[in-house]
Every structure is written in structure tokens, then in C-alpha cells.
Amino acid sequence: NKCGGFAAYELSRSYAWLE
């Protein structure tokens, strides 16, 4: 995994993909 900041960015992408 990347740094915390990047983690939130990746999570955002994952959520967009789920929608």
C-alpha cells in the first residue's frame, strides 16, 4: 500500500468503481 494520503485516493477510486 502507499502512504495514508494516497490510500484515501485509492479508496475514492474503489468507491467510484463500486457505484
C-alpha positions as CSV (number, residue, x, y, z in Angstrom):
1,N,0.0,0.0,0.0
2,K,1.0,3.6,-0.4
3,C,1.1,6.4,2.2
4,G,-2.1,7.3,4.1
5,G,-2.9,10.2,1.8
6,F,-2.7,8.0,-1.3
7,A,-4.7,5.4,0.4
8,A,-7.7,7.7,0.6
9,Y,-7.3,8.5,-3.1
10,E,-7.3,4.8,-3.9
11,L,-10.3,4.2,-1.7
12,S,-12.1,7.0,-3.5
13,R,-11.4,5.3,-6.8
14,S,-12.6,1.9,-5.5
15,Y,-15.8,3.5,-4.3
16,A,-16.4,5.1,-7.7
17,W,-15.8,1.8,-9.3
18,L,-18.4,0.1,-7.0
19,E,-21.0,2.7,-7.8
